[in-house]
Amino acid sequence: MATFIVKQTATGFKFDLKTDAGVIATSEVYTTEAACKKGVDSVKNSAAGEVENQTVEGFETKKHPKFEVYEDKGGAFRYRLKAANGQIIATCGTLAYKTVDEVLAVVEAVKAAAPDAGVQTFATV
């Protein structure tokens, strides 16, 4: 079962999408808990977006919402989920993957888990 974990940080609120496999998505830091929960709702609604694999030469640009899969400066693979308005609403956080197939598998896990995931809030600083 997947759960969005909303938690307070020293500078605001953030969420992680956690499954039995661990954290598969994380957010930026929001200034309020309400804004963070709106971010959770946005991820739930945007998770059905297509995948834009930017590691493929001549890749097809997809409409928002979408997952962008890309290679970072260090040669690792990552993803970011963009909402309908183009804002980044979730990423793989500090996790980086050695292959495109690994990151694509995580994207599929997010797509499957996010829409029906529960939400838990923890006030931890």
N, CA, C and O atoms as CSV, one atom per row, in Angstrom:
chain,resi,resn,atom,element,x,y,z
A,1,MET,N,N,0.836,-1.187,0.000
A,1,MET,CA,C,0.000,0.000,0.000
A,1,MET,C,C,0.878,1.247,0.000
A,1,MET,O,O,1.894,1.298,0.694
A,2,ALA,N,N,0.497,2.220,-0.757
A,2,ALA,CA,C,1.263,3.462,-0.863
A,2,ALA,C,C,0.639,4.546,0.012
A,2,ALA,O,O,-0.577,4.602,0.197
A,3,THR,N,N,1.504,5.397,0.539
A,3,THR,CA,C,1.055,6.487,1.400
A,3,THR,C,C,1.886,7.731,1.126
A,3,THR,O,O,3.109,7.664,0.999
A,4,PHE,N,N,1.203,8.866,1.038
A,4,PHE,CA,C,1.888,10.150,1.026
A,4,PHE,C,C,2.136,10.526,2.476
A,4,PHE,O,O,1.197,10.619,3.267
A,5,ILE,N,N,3.387,10.739,2.823
A,5,ILE,CA,C,3.764,11.146,4.174
A,5,ILE,C,C,4.048,12.644,4.127
A,5,ILE,O,O,5.027,13.077,3.518
A,6,VAL,N,N,3.188,13.433,4.771
A,6,VAL,CA,C,3.358,14.882,4.852
A,6,VAL,C,C,4.046,15.167,6.169
A,6,VAL,O,O,3.582,14.731,7.222
A,7,LYS,N,N,5.161,15.904,6.118
A,7,LYS,CA,C,5.871,16.183,7.363
A,7,LYS,C,C,6.386,17.611,7.397
A,7,LYS,O,O,6.709,18.218,6.376
A,8,GLN,N,N,6.445,18.106,8.596
A,8,GLN,CA,C,6.973,19.451,8.814
A,8,GLN,C,C,8.488,19.371,8.853
A,8,GLN,O,O,9.063,18.457,9.443
A,9,THR,N,N,9.122,20.343,8.216
A,9,THR,CA,C,10.576,20.445,8.242
A,9,THR,C,C,10.936,21.746,8.961
A,9,THR,O,O,10.051,22.465,9.428
A,10,ALA,N,N,12.191,22.039,9.047
A,10,ALA,CA,C,12.620,23.279,9.698
A,10,ALA,C,C,12.166,24.513,8.920
A,10,ALA,O,O,12.068,25.602,9.485
A,11,THR,N,N,11.888,24.344,7.615
A,11,THR,CA,C,11.544,25.504,6.786
A,11,THR,C,C,10.143,25.446,6.187
A,11,THR,O,O,9.771,26.338,5.425
A,12,GLY,N,N,9.361,24.430,6.507
A,12,GLY,CA,C,8.008,24.327,5.957
A,12,GLY,C,C,7.496,22.905,5.996
A,12,GLY,O,O,7.681,22.199,6.988
A,13,PHE,N,N,6.846,22.476,4.909
A,13,PHE,CA,C,6.257,21.138,4.825
A,13,PHE,C,C,6.642,20.503,3.501
A,13,PHE,O,O,6.788,21.191,2.490
A,14,LYS,N,N,6.807,19.174,3.512
A,14,LYS,CA,C,7.099,18.426,2.292
A,14,LYS,C,C,6.405,17.083,2.371
A,14,LYS,O,O,5.961,16.667,3.441
A,15,PHE,N,N,6.312,16.409,1.247
A,15,PHE,CA,C,5.742,15.066,1.254
A,15,PHE,C,C,6.670,14.090,0.552
A,15,PHE,O,O,7.462,14.460,-0.314
A,16,ASP,N,N,6.546,12.835,0.952
A,16,ASP,CA,C,7.188,11.711,0.285
A,16,ASP,C,C,6.100,10.713,-0.056
A,16,ASP,O,O,5.186,10.506,0.742
A,17,LEU,N,N,6.175,10.092,-1.218
A,17,LEU,CA,C,5.296,8.991,-1.572
A,17,LEU,C,C,6.058,7.715,-1.260
A,17,LEU,O,O,7.089,7.422,-1.866
A,18,LYS,N,N,5.529,6.956,-0.295
A,18,LYS,CA,C,6.218,5.764,0.190
A,18,LYS,C,C,5.408,4.513,-0.136
A,18,LYS,O,O,4.192,4.473,0.046
A,19,THR,N,N,6.112,3.496,-0.623
A,19,THR,CA,C,5.524,2.184,-0.871
A,19,THR,C,C,6.321,1.166,-0.068
A,19,THR,O,O,7.236,1.524,0.674
A,20,ASP,N,N,5.967,-0.094,-0.219
A,20,ASP,CA,C,6.731,-1.148,0.454
A,20,ASP,C,C,8.189,-1.152,0.000
A,20,ASP,O,O,9.067,-1.607,0.733
A,21,ALA,N,N,8.447,-0.646,-1.207
A,21,ALA,CA,C,9.807,-0.603,-1.746
A,21,ALA,C,C,10.607,0.588,-1.225
A,21,ALA,O,O,11.819,0.653,-1.433
A,22,GLY,N,N,9.948,1.525,-0.555
A,22,GLY,CA,C,10.622,2.714,-0.046
A,22,GLY,C,C,10.013,3.969,-0.636
A,22,GLY,O,O,8.919,3.926,-1.199
A,23,VAL,N,N,10.716,5.091,-0.511
A,23,VAL,CA,C,10.243,6.374,-1.030
A,23,VAL,C,C,10.486,6.404,-2.536
A,23,VAL,O,O,11.607,6.201,-3.002
A,24,ILE,N,N,9.401,6.665,-3.297
A,24,ILE,CA,C,9.523,6.679,-4.754
A,24,ILE,C,C,9.291,8.067,-5.347
A,24,ILE,O,O,9.497,8.273,-6.543
A,25,ALA,N,N,8.863,9.018,-4.517
A,25,ALA,CA,C,8.680,10.396,-4.988
A,25,ALA,C,C,8.792,11.325,-3.785
A,25,ALA,O,O,8.465,10.948,-2.659
A,26,THR,N,N,9.253,12.530,-4.039
A,26,THR,CA,C,9.374,13.525,-2.984
A,26,THR,C,C,9.031,14.895,-3.558
A,26,THR,O,O,9.057,15.102,-4.771
A,27,SER,N,N,8.711,15.814,-2.671
A,27,SER,CA,C,8.305,17.152,-3.115
A,27,SER,C,C,9.322,18.193,-2.716
A,27,SER,O,O,10.288,17.920,-2.003
A,28,GLU,N,N,9.074,19.395,-3.199
A,28,GLU,CA,C,9.792,20.566,-2.720
A,28,GLU,C,C,9.270,20.885,-1.319
A,28,GLU,O,O,8.359,20.215,-0.832
A,29,VAL,N,N,9.826,21.882,-0.682
A,29,VAL,CA,C,9.316,22.337,0.605
A,29,VAL,C,C,8.286,23.427,0.345
A,29,VAL,O,O,8.560,24.409,-0.346
A,30,TYR,N,N,7.102,23.240,0.908
A,30,TYR,CA,C,6.013,24.213,0.807
A,30,TYR,C,C,5.979,25.054,2.078
A,30,TYR,O,O,6.433,24.611,3.133
A,31,THR,N,N,5.446,26.258,1.979
A,31,THR,CA,C,5.418,27.146,3.154
A,31,THR,C,C,4.343,26.757,4.154
A,31,THR,O,O,4.485,27.022,5.347
A,32,THR,N,N,3.252,26.122,3.678
A,32,THR,CA,C,2.173,25.740,4.602
A,32,THR,C,C,1.794,24.276,4.397
A,32,THR,O,O,2.066,23.692,3.348
A,33,GLU,N,N,1.170,23.703,5.402
A,33,GLU,CA,C,0.682,22.330,5.303
A,33,GLU,C,C,-0.416,22.230,4.237
A,33,GLU,O,O,-0.478,21.250,3.494
A,34,ALA,N,N,-1.278,23.244,4.169
A,34,ALA,CA,C,-2.356,23.238,3.180
A,34,ALA,C,C,-1.795,23.223,1.759
A,34,ALA,O,O,-2.298,22.495,0.904
A,35,ALA,N,N,-0.767,24.014,1.504
A,35,ALA,CA,C,-0.143,24.045,0.180
A,35,ALA,C,C,0.488,22.687,-0.138
A,35,ALA,O,O,0.423,22.220,-1.275
A,36,CYS,N,N,1.088,22.068,0.854
A,36,CYS,CA,C,1.706,20.756,0.668
A,36,CYS,C,C,0.638,19.724,0.303
A,36,CYS,O,O,0.848,18.897,-0.585
A,37,LYS,N,N,-0.487,19.773,0.975
A,37,LYS,CA,C,-1.564,18.819,0.678
A,37,LYS,C,C,-2.161,19.074,-0.704
A,37,LYS,O,O,-2.616,18.137,-1.359
A,38,LYS,N,N,-2.165,20.324,-1.154
A,38,LYS,CA,C,-2.583,20.609,-2.526
A,38,LYS,C,C,-1.586,19.994,-3.507
A,38,LYS,O,O,-1.964,19.524,-4.580
A,39,GLY,N,N,-0.299,20.004,-3.122
A,39,GLY,CA,C,0.724,19.355,-3.940
A,39,GLY,C,C,0.478,17.865,-4.049
A,39,GLY,O,O,0.646,17.287,-5.123
A,40,VAL,N,N,0.081,17.229,-2.946
A,40,VAL,CA,C,-0.268,15.804,-2.959
A,40,VAL,C,C,-1.413,15.571,-3.942
A,40,VAL,O,O,-1.352,14.659,-4.767
A,41,ASP,N,N,-2.452,16.395,-3.852
A,41,ASP,CA,C,-3.591,16.256,-4.764
A,41,ASP,C,C,-3.154,16.421,-6.220
A,41,ASP,O,O,-3.636,15.716,-7.106
A,42,SER,N,N,-2.248,17.348,-6.453
A,42,SER,CA,C,-1.753,17.571,-7.810
A,42,SER,C,C,-1.004,16.345,-8.328
A,42,SER,O,O,-1.148,15.977,-9.494
A,43,VAL,N,N,-0.212,15.717,-7.475
A,43,VAL,CA,C,0.493,14.490,-7.884
A,43,VAL,C,C,-0.513,13.391,-8.196
A,43,VAL,O,O,-0.382,12.694,-9.202
A,44,LYS,N,N,-1.516,13.235,-7.337
A,44,LYS,CA,C,-2.540,12.211,-7.580
A,44,LYS,C,C,-3.204,12.424,-8.938
A,44,LYS,O,O,-3.437,11.470,-9.679
A,45,ASN,N,N,-3.504,13.676,-9.258
A,45,ASN,CA,C,-4.180,13.995,-10.514
A,45,ASN,C,C,-3.253,13.948,-11.718
A,45,ASN,O,O,-3.711,13.680,-12.829
A,46,SER,N,N,-1.978,14.198,-11.532
A,46,SER,CA,C,-1.022,14.278,-12.643
A,46,SER,C,C,-0.325,12.957,-12.939
A,46,SER,O,O,0.334,12.827,-13.971
A,47,ALA,N,N,-0.458,11.990,-12.065
A,47,ALA,CA,C,0.273,10.725,-12.215
A,47,ALA,C,C,-0.117,9.947,-13.465
A,47,ALA,O,O,0.611,9.049,-13.888
A,48,ALA,N,N,-1.239,10.277,-14.049
A,48,ALA,CA,C,-1.666,9.595,-15.272
A,48,ALA,C,C,-0.977,10.177,-16.512
A,48,ALA,O,O,-1.185,9.700,-17.627
A,49,GLY,N,N,-0.159,11.206,-16.304
A,49,GLY,CA,C,0.515,11.854,-17.439
A,49,GLY,C,C,1.433,10.902,-18.191
A,49,GLY,O,O,1.840,9.860,-17.679
A,50,GLU,N,N,1.743,11.289,-19.411
A,50,GLU,CA,C,2.631,10.487,-20.245
A,50,GLU,C,C,4.080,10.640,-19.791
A,50,GLU,O,O,4.405,11.516,-18.990
A,51,VAL,N,N,4.937,9.778,-20.313
A,51,VAL,CA,C,6.365,9.814,-20.014
A,51,VAL,C,C,7.097,10.413,-21.206
A,51,VAL,O,O,6.972,9.936,-22.334
A,52,GLU,N,N,7.859,11.462,-20.939
A,52,GLU,CA,C,8.715,12.091,-21.952
A,52,GLU,C,C,10.140,11.643,-21.655
A,52,GLU,O,O,10.775,12.151,-20.732
A,53,ASN,N,N,10.637,10.700,-22.431
A,53,ASN,CA,C,11.969,10.149,-22.198
A,53,ASN,C,C,13.003,11.007,-22.921
A,53,ASN,O,O,13.264,10.820,-24.109
A,54,GLN,N,N,13.580,11.941,-22.192
A,54,GLN,CA,C,14.528,12.887,-22.767
A,54,GLN,C,C,15.913,12.280,-23.002
A,54,GLN,O,O,16.822,12.967,-23.466
A,55,THR,N,N,16.072,11.000,-22.683
A,55,THR,CA,C,17.354,10.336,-22.936
A,55,THR,C,C,17.417,9.775,-24.348
A,55,THR,O,O,18.475,9.329,-24.792
A,56,VAL,N,N,16.302,9.794,-25.052
A,56,VAL,CA,C,16.236,9.279,-26.421
A,56,VAL,C,C,16.448,10.432,-27.390
A,56,VAL,O,O,15.785,11.464,-27.291
A,57,GLU,N,N,17.365,10.257,-28.321
A,57,GLU,CA,C,17.625,11.307,-29.307
A,57,GLU,C,C,16.356,11.580,-30.112
A,57,GLU,O,O,15.701,10.650,-30.582
A,58,GLY,N,N,16.014,12.854,-30.268
A,58,GLY,CA,C,14.829,13.243,-31.017
A,58,GLY,C,C,13.531,12.889,-30.315
A,58,GLY,O,O,12.517,12.647,-30.970
A,59,PHE,N,N,13.552,12.857,-28.972
A,59,PHE,CA,C,12.361,12.472,-28.197
A,59,PHE,C,C,11.167,13.372,-28.534
A,59,PHE,O,O,11.324,14.531,-28.917
A,60,GLU,N,N,9.981,12.801,-28.379
A,60,GLU,CA,C,8.742,13.528,-28.633
A,60,GLU,C,C,8.350,14.309,-27.381
A,60,GLU,O,O,8.256,13.742,-26.292
A,61,THR,N,N,8.123,15.605,-27.542
A,61,THR,CA,C,7.685,16.434,-26.425
A,61,THR,C,C,6.228,16.113,-26.120
A,61,THR,O,O,5.384,16.112,-27.016
A,62,LYS,N,N,5.937,15.841,-24.851
A,62,LYS,CA,C,4.586,15.504,-24.407
A,62,LYS,C,C,3.939,16.722,-23.760
A,62,LYS,O,O,4.624,17.644,-23.318
A,63,LYS,N,N,2.613,16.710,-23.712
A,63,LYS,CA,C,1.863,17.774,-23.037
A,63,LYS,C,C,1.892,17.543,-21.529
A,63,LYS,O,O,2.033,16.413,-21.061
A,64,HIS,N,N,1.757,18.637,-20.779
A,64,HIS,CA,C,1.637,18.538,-19.325
A,64,HIS,C,C,0.232,18.043,-18.986
A,64,HIS,O,O,-0.698,18.370,-19.724
A,65,PRO,N,N,0.027,17.287,-17.932
A,65,PRO,CA,C,1.051,16.810,-17.011
A,65,PRO,C,C,1.877,15.696,-17.654
A,65,PRO,O,O,1.412,14.984,-18.543
A,66,LYS,N,N,3.114,15.570,-17.176
A,66,LYS,CA,C,3.999,14.552,-17.732
A,66,LYS,C,C,5.152,14.256,-16.774
A,66,LYS,O,O,5.507,15.060,-15.912
A,67,PHE,N,N,5.714,13.073,-16.964
A,67,PHE,CA,C,6.957,12.690,-16.298
A,67,PHE,C,C,8.082,12.958,-17.278
A,67,PHE,O,O,8.030,12.498,-18.419
A,68,GLU,N,N,9.098,13.694,-16.852
A,68,GLU,CA,C,10.286,13.891,-17.671
A,68,GLU,C,C,11.393,12.999,-17.120
A,68,GLU,O,O,11.785,13.126,-15.961
A,69,VAL,N,N,11.887,12.104,-17.955
A,69,VAL,CA,C,12.998,11.220,-17.598
A,69,VAL,C,C,14.234,11.793,-18.276
A,69,VAL,O,O,14.225,12.055,-19.479
A,70,TYR,N,N,15.303,11.986,-17.497
A,70,TYR,CA,C,16.490,12.651,-18.049
A,70,TYR,C,C,17.760,12.115,-17.395
A,70,TYR,O,O,17.720,11.452,-16.359
A,71,GLU,N,N,18.890,12.423,-18.034
A,71,GLU,CA,C,20.202,12.077,-17.498
A,71,GLU,C,C,20.789,13.327,-16.855
A,71,GLU,O,O,20.835,14.386,-17.480
A,72,ASP,N,N,21.237,13.206,-15.607
A,72,ASP,CA,C,21.805,14.367,-14.918
A,72,ASP,C,C,23.272,14.564,-15.302
A,72,ASP,O,O,23.841,13.775,-16.056
A,73,LYS,N,N,23.865,15.621,-14.776
A,73,LYS,CA,C,25.251,15.960,-15.122
A,73,LYS,C,C,26.241,14.873,-14.740
A,73,LYS,O,O,27.307,14.760,-15.344
A,74,GLY,N,N,25.890,14.068,-13.735
A,74,GLY,CA,C,26.779,13.001,-13.294
A,74,GLY,C,C,26.593,11.695,-14.047
A,74,GLY,O,O,27.269,10.708,-13.757
A,75,GLY,N,N,25.672,11.681,-15.021
A,75,GLY,CA,C,25.445,10.471,-15.800
A,75,GLY,C,C,24.411,9.524,-15.213
A,75,GLY,O,O,24.220,8.424,-15.733
A,76,ALA,N,N,23.741,9.928,-14.143
A,76,ALA,CA,C,22.685,9.112,-13.546
A,76,ALA,C,C,21.344,9.519,-14.151
A,76,ALA,O,O,21.219,10.578,-14.766
A,77,PHE,N,N,20.351,8.664,-13.966
A,77,PHE,CA,C,19.034,8.925,-14.531
A,77,PHE,C,C,18.045,9.279,-13.434
A,77,PHE,O,O,18.067,8.704,-12.346
A,78,ARG,N,N,17.166,10.249,-13.742
A,78,ARG,CA,C,16.210,10.786,-12.776
A,78,ARG,C,C,14.897,11.070,-13.490
A,78,ARG,O,O,14.799,10.994,-14.715
A,79,TYR,N,N,13.878,11.404,-12.674
A,79,TYR,CA,C,12.620,11.867,-13.246
A,79,TYR,C,C,12.105,13.055,-12.456
A,79,TYR,O,O,12.487,13.276,-11.308
A,80,ARG,N,N,11.227,13.814,-13.099
A,80,ARG,CA,C,10.465,14.864,-12.428
A,80,ARG,C,C,9.057,14.803,-13.008
A,80,ARG,O,O,8.868,14.579,-14.204
A,81,LEU,N,N,8.078,15.007,-12.140
A,81,LEU,CA,C,6.683,15.036,-12.556
A,81,LEU,C,C,6.247,16.483,-12.618
A,81,LEU,O,O,6.375,17.223,-11.643
A,82,LYS,N,N,5.730,16.886,-13.771
A,82,LYS,CA,C,5.248,18.252,-13.950
A,82,LYS,C,C,3.725,18.247,-14.042
A,82,LYS,O,O,3.126,17.401,-14.706
A,83,ALA,N,N,3.117,19.211,-13.361
A,83,ALA,CA,C,1.667,19.348,-13.352
A,83,ALA,C,C,1.181,19.943,-14.672
A,83,ALA,O,O,1.982,20.262,-15.550
A,84,ALA,N,N,-0.126,20.087,-14.802
A,84,ALA,CA,C,-0.730,20.645,-16.009
A,84,ALA,C,C,-0.220,22.053,-16.300
A,84,ALA,O,O,-0.185,22.472,-17.458
A,85,ASN,N,N,0.180,22.796,-15.248
A,85,ASN,CA,C,0.680,24.164,-15.430
A,85,ASN,C,C,2.192,24.218,-15.674
A,85,ASN,O,O,2.761,25.304,-15.784
A,86,GLY,N,N,2.841,23.055,-15.757
A,86,GLY,CA,C,4.274,22.998,-16.025
A,86,GLY,C,C,5.161,23.050,-14.798
A,86,GLY,O,O,6.382,22.949,-14.917
A,87,GLN,N,N,4.572,23.207,-13.618
A,87,GLN,CA,C,5.349,23.254,-12.376
A,87,GLN,C,C,5.820,21.851,-11.996
A,87,GLN,O,O,5.080,20.881,-12.161
A,88,ILE,N,N,7.044,21.744,-11.490
A,88,ILE,CA,C,7.543,20.466,-10.973
A,88,ILE,C,C,6.867,20.213,-9.638
A,88,ILE,O,O,6.954,21.037,-8.728
A,89,ILE,N,N,6.183,19.061,-9.516
A,89,ILE,CA,C,5.451,18.757,-8.289
A,89,ILE,C,C,6.005,17.547,-7.543
A,89,ILE,O,O,5.680,17.344,-6.373
A,90,ALA,N,N,6.831,16.747,-8.197
A,90,ALA,CA,C,7.474,15.612,-7.522
A,90,ALA,C,C,8.704,15.203,-8.321
A,90,ALA,O,O,8.768,15.374,-9.538
A,91,THR,N,N,9.672,14.660,-7.603
A,91,THR,CA,C,10.899,14.164,-8.234
A,91,THR,C,C,11.317,12.880,-7.532
A,91,THR,O,O,10.683,12.440,-6.572
A,92,CYS,N,N,12.387,12.295,-8.026
A,92,CYS,CA,C,12.952,11.134,-7.342
A,92,CYS,C,C,13.870,11.571,-6.200
A,92,CYS,O,O,14.523,10.743,-5.565
A,93,GLY,N,N,13.912,12.881,-5.947
A,93,GLY,CA,C,14.679,13.405,-4.819
A,93,GLY,C,C,16.163,13.181,-4.988
A,93,GLY,O,O,16.725,13.444,-6.052
A,94,THR,N,N,16.797,12.696,-3.938
A,94,THR,CA,C,18.240,12.474,-3.979
A,94,THR,C,C,18.601,11.141,-4.637
A,94,THR,O,O,19.774,10.858,-4.876
A,95,LEU,N,N,17.586,10.329,-4.926
A,95,LEU,CA,C,17.851,9.048,-5.569
A,95,LEU,C,C,18.190,9.260,-7.036
A,95,LEU,O,O,17.568,10.075,-7.718
A,96,ALA,N,N,19.158,8.537,-7.503
A,96,ALA,CA,C,19.530,8.546,-8.916
A,96,ALA,C,C,19.669,7.092,-9.343
A,96,ALA,O,O,20.042,6.234,-8.543
A,97,TYR,N,N,19.375,6.828,-10.582
A,97,TYR,CA,C,19.348,5.457,-11.069
A,97,TYR,C,C,20.430,5.248,-12.112
A,97,TYR,O,O,20.772,6.162,-12.861
A,98,LYS,N,N,20.969,4.023,-12.152
A,98,LYS,CA,C,22.084,3.711,-13.053
A,98,LYS,C,C,21.638,3.511,-14.485
A,98,LYS,O,O,22.421,3.717,-15.412
A,99,THR,N,N,20.379,3.110,-14.683
A,99,THR,CA,C,19.896,2.864,-16.039
A,99,THR,C,C,18.554,3.559,-16.263
A,99,THR,O,O,17.831,3.873,-15.318
A,100,VAL,N,N,18.247,3.785,-17.517
A,100,VAL,CA,C,16.952,4.360,-17.883
A,100,VAL,C,C,15.841,3.400,-17.480
A,100,VAL,O,O,14.792,3.833,-17.003
A,101,ASP,N,N,16.060,2.100,-17.669
A,101,ASP,CA,C,15.032,1.123,-17.322
A,101,ASP,C,C,14.676,1.185,-15.835
A,101,ASP,O,O,13.512,1.023,-15.470
A,102,GLU,N,N,15.671,1.417,-14.980
A,102,GLU,CA,C,15.399,1.521,-13.537
A,102,GLU,C,C,14.505,2.717,-13.239
A,102,GLU,O,O,13.532,2.590,-12.495
A,103,VAL,N,N,14.820,3.868,-13.804
A,103,VAL,CA,C,14.021,5.060,-13.520
A,103,VAL,C,C,12.636,4.930,-14.151
A,103,VAL,O,O,11.656,5.399,-13.572
A,104,LEU,N,N,12.536,4.310,-15.314
A,104,LEU,CA,C,11.224,4.101,-15.923
A,104,LEU,C,C,10.357,3.181,-15.071
A,104,LEU,O,O,9.142,3.364,-15.005
A,105,ALA,N,N,10.966,2.197,-14.420
A,105,ALA,CA,C,10.224,1.308,-13.518
A,105,ALA,C,C,9.687,2.089,-12.313
A,105,ALA,O,O,8.571,1.841,-11.856
A,106,VAL,N,N,10.479,3.026,-11.804
A,106,VAL,CA,C,10.029,3.855,-10.676
A,106,VAL,C,C,8.893,4.765,-11.125
A,106,VAL,O,O,7.922,4.947,-10.389
A,107,VAL,N,N,8.997,5.333,-12.307
A,107,VAL,CA,C,7.915,6.174,-12.840
A,107,VAL,C,C,6.625,5.352,-12.917
A,107,VAL,O,O,5.562,5.839,-12.532
A,108,GLU,N,N,6.708,4.129,-13.403
A,108,GLU,CA,C,5.519,3.276,-13.481
A,108,GLU,C,C,4.970,2.979,-12.085
A,108,GLU,O,O,3.755,2.888,-11.905
A,109,ALA,N,N,5.846,2.830,-11.108
A,109,ALA,CA,C,5.401,2.611,-9.730
A,109,ALA,C,C,4.656,3.836,-9.195
A,109,ALA,O,O,3.644,3.696,-8.508
A,110,VAL,N,N,5.154,5.033,-9.507
A,110,VAL,CA,C,4.481,6.268,-9.088
A,110,VAL,C,C,3.118,6.357,-9.761
A,110,VAL,O,O,2.120,6.673,-9.114
A,111,LYS,N,N,3.078,6.080,-11.058
A,111,LYS,CA,C,1.822,6.139,-11.807
A,111,LYS,C,C,0.782,5.197,-11.202
A,111,LYS,O,O,-0.400,5.533,-11.135
A,112,ALA,N,N,1.223,4.024,-10.763
A,112,ALA,CA,C,0.311,3.031,-10.197
A,112,ALA,C,C,-0.103,3.368,-8.766
A,112,ALA,O,O,-1.254,3.157,-8.385
A,113,ALA,N,N,0.833,3.889,-7.978
A,113,ALA,CA,C,0.596,4.076,-6.548
A,113,ALA,C,C,-0.078,5.393,-6.180
A,113,ALA,O,O,-0.924,5.424,-5.286
A,114,ALA,N,N,0.283,6.473,-6.852
A,114,ALA,CA,C,-0.139,7.808,-6.422
A,114,ALA,C,C,-1.650,8.038,-6.395
A,114,ALA,O,O,-2.152,8.586,-5.414
A,115,PRO,N,N,-2.392,7.645,-7.423
A,115,PRO,CA,C,-3.809,8.011,-7.441
A,115,PRO,C,C,-4.615,7.536,-6.237
A,115,PRO,O,O,-5.516,8.244,-5.788
A,116,ASP,N,N,-4.318,6.372,-5.713
A,116,ASP,CA,C,-5.100,5.811,-4.603
A,116,ASP,C,C,-4.371,5.823,-3.268
A,116,ASP,O,O,-4.862,5.254,-2.294
A,117,ALA,N,N,-3.212,6.459,-3.208
A,117,ALA,CA,C,-2.427,6.470,-1.967
A,117,ALA,C,C,-3.123,7.281,-0.884
A,117,ALA,O,O,-3.746,8.306,-1.159
A,118,GLY,N,N,-3.007,6.807,0.343
A,118,GLY,CA,C,-3.534,7.544,1.480
A,118,GLY,C,C,-2.584,8.683,1.839
A,118,GLY,O,O,-1.513,8.827,1.249
A,119,VAL,N,N,-2.993,9.486,2.814
A,119,VAL,CA,C,-2.182,10.610,3.268
A,119,VAL,C,C,-2.073,10.555,4.774
A,119,VAL,O,O,-3.079,10.437,5.474
A,120,GLN,N,N,-0.833,10.643,5.284
A,120,GLN,CA,C,-0.586,10.731,6.722
A,120,GLN,C,C,0.229,11.992,6.972
A,120,GLN,O,O,1.132,12.324,6.204
A,121,THR,N,N,-0.099,12.690,8.055
A,121,THR,CA,C,0.633,13.909,8.392
A,121,THR,C,C,1.364,13.724,9.703
A,121,THR,O,O,0.791,13.251,10.684
A,122,PHE,N,N,2.632,14.098,9.714
A,122,PHE,CA,C,3.458,14.034,10.913
A,122,PHE,C,C,4.083,15.403,11.139
A,122,PHE,O,O,4.651,15.987,10.216
A,123,ALA,N,N,3.983,15.915,12.355
A,123,ALA,CA,C,4.577,17.201,12.686
A,123,ALA,C,C,5.938,16.943,13.313
A,123,ALA,O,O,6.061,16.854,14.534
A,124,THR,N,N,6.959,16.822,12.472
A,124,THR,CA,C,8.324,16.614,12.957
A,124,THR,C,C,9.214,17.685,12.386
A,124,THR,O,O,9.131,18.001,11.199
A,125,VAL,N,N,10.052,18.239,13.207
A,125,VAL,CA,C,10.966,19.276,12.741
A,125,VAL,C,C,12.370,18.740,12.801
A,125,VAL,O,O,13.316,19.446,12.452
